[in-house]
Amino acid sequence: MHPAPAAASRVPTRAASARRQPPADPAGDLAREQRDRLHRFVARHVGNRSEADDITQQALAEMWLSYDRFRGDSKPSTWLYGIALNLIRNYLSRSPERRYAFVDIDTLAAEASAEPDPPARAEWRQMLGIVDRAMNEIPPDLRELLHLVAVEELSYEEAAQRLALPIGTVRSRLSRARAQLRIRMRARGVSLDS
């Protein structure tokens, strides 16, 4: 067994005290090293210098407050940029001017809408109303057959099976239904013939 070292040997000498560094501040060191570069990173994504200042400051504050929970799975700088990127995403998702490009009316003039213009839509609704009223004046059995073939897009054979009719009957009734629809549409000033 070895004797315990003397108490005097545990007391630091003056030379050892002089070499001692102040307590390490890894969060502060990281903030000082990455601050400018982090700000450029945020500004590149946000595009607004004032907002980039705020987000950079918030990222550094969050890093500082949670540094004791840093697990070390990545480099500290990578972790810091992850915090900043999450803050950037939150900012962009809440910022309507970043989600939508606001342009002047002249820029929009060149953009065509997929929707028909209001007069065309009004004309289309009016036409549908006329067709609907004309269809309601056709006898129910012809209306049902016309609906199966024209709206549900069934073939003559499928319509014949569904109605339990011979194919010839389906053809003749469909011809009659179309003729009656044409007459009723013409009476309303609409021609179905192209």
N, C-alpha and C positions, 0 to 999 in steps of 0.2 A: 504494500500500500504506500502510496506517495503522500507525503505531508501536504496539507493545504497551503497554497501560496500565502505569503504574508500579506496583511492588510495594506501595508505601505506600497506593495507592488501594484495594487488595484487603483491607486490614486493616479490620475493622469499627470504626466509631467507637463511642464510649460510648453515644450516643443510640440507635444501631442495636442494640447489645447489650441495652439496657434494654427495648426493644420486643419482643425475641425471646420466644416462648412456649415452654413445656416441650414435649417431643415429644408428638405427638398420640397418644391412646389411644382409637381408635374403638370397640374392643370394650368397654372400661370405660365409655365414655360411653353406649353402647347399653344395657349392663346397668343402669346407674344410671337411665336414662330409662324403661326398660320393666319393671323388676323388679316393682313393685307391680301394674301392669296385667297383666303376664304371670301373676303369682300368682293374680289373680282369674279369669283365663281358665282356668287349670289347675284351680282349685278348682271352678269351675262344671261342668267335665266329669267330675272325679273324685269330688267330693262328700265327700271326707275331707280335713280341713285338714292333718293330719300328712303324708298322702301327697302332697297338693298342695305342701307345703313342699319335700319331697324331690324331686319331679319338677321344680319350678321351679328349684331349685338345680342339678339335673342338666342341665337345658336351658341354663342360663347357663354352666355349666362346659363343656359340649360346644360351645357357641357360641364361648367364649373360646379353647378349644383348636384350633378349626378355622377361626377368623376369617381366617387367612391364605389359606385355600382358598375363601373367599367370592368368587364370580365377579361379583357385582353385577348379576345378571339381574333382581333384584327389590330392593325396599327392604330394608335390613338388618333392620328390625323384622319384615317379612313372613317373611324367612328364619328369624329367631329363633322366630317362632310356628310355623313349619313343623317345626322341631326339637322344640318342645314338643308339638305335635300327634302326632308320631310316637311320642314317649315316652308320651303319654296312651294311644294305641292299644295300644302294647305292654303297658302296665299293665292296661288293661281286658281284653285278651285272656288275660292270665294270672291274672286275679282272679275266682275262681268266684262270690264274693258279688256281683259286678257283672253277671255273665252270667245268674245265676239270682236270681229274687226269692224270698227265703226268707220264708214266711208261716206263720202258726200253723194248727193243725188246723181251727179253726172256719171260716177262710176257704176251706179246701179242701172242706169239707162241701158248699158250694154249687156246686162245680164238678163237672159230670157227666163221666164218663170215656167215651171213644168205644168202649172195649173193654167187652164184656159182663162182668158180675160173675162171680166165680169159680164160684158154683154153676151159672150158666147155661152157662159154658164147659165145665164138667165134664159137664153134661147133653148138650151138643152133641157132645162127644167120644164119650160113651157111645152116642148115637144113630148117629153115623157108624160106630162099631164094629158095631152091630147091622145097619145097612144093608149094610156090607161083607160080613159073614158071610152075610146073606140073599142077596146078589148072587152070592156064590160057590157057592150051592146051586142056582142056576138053570142050565139047560143052556148051554154055551158060546156057541152061535149066538144064543140069545135075550139072553144077557148082553152080547154084543158089540153087538147092535142097540140095546139099552137104553142102553148106555154112549154110543154115537154120538149118540143123540137127547137123552138127559137130561144127560149130562156135557159132551160136545163141542158140544152145541146145534146139531146139523145138522138141516136140514129133512128131511121124509120123502123128498123127491126126492133130496137130496144123499146120504142114507143108502142109498137104493136104488141110486144110481150107484156109490157106493163098494163096495157088496156085490154089485153086478151082479145085482140082484133086481128083479122087477116091483114097482111101487108098492103094488099090492094085497097082495102077500106081506109087504112091510114092515109095512103096517098090521095085518095079522092077527097076525104074529109079535110085533109091539110090544104088541098087546092081550094076547096070551098071556103075554108077559114081565111086564107090569104086574100081571096077575092072579096070577101065581106069586109075585111079589115081595110083593104084599099078603098072600097066605096065609102066607108065611114070616115077615113082620113081625108079623102078628096072633098067630102062634104064640109070638112073643117078647114079647107084651104091648104092641105098638105098632100103632096104627091110622094108616094113611096117608090115610084119608078125612077131609076137613075138615068 
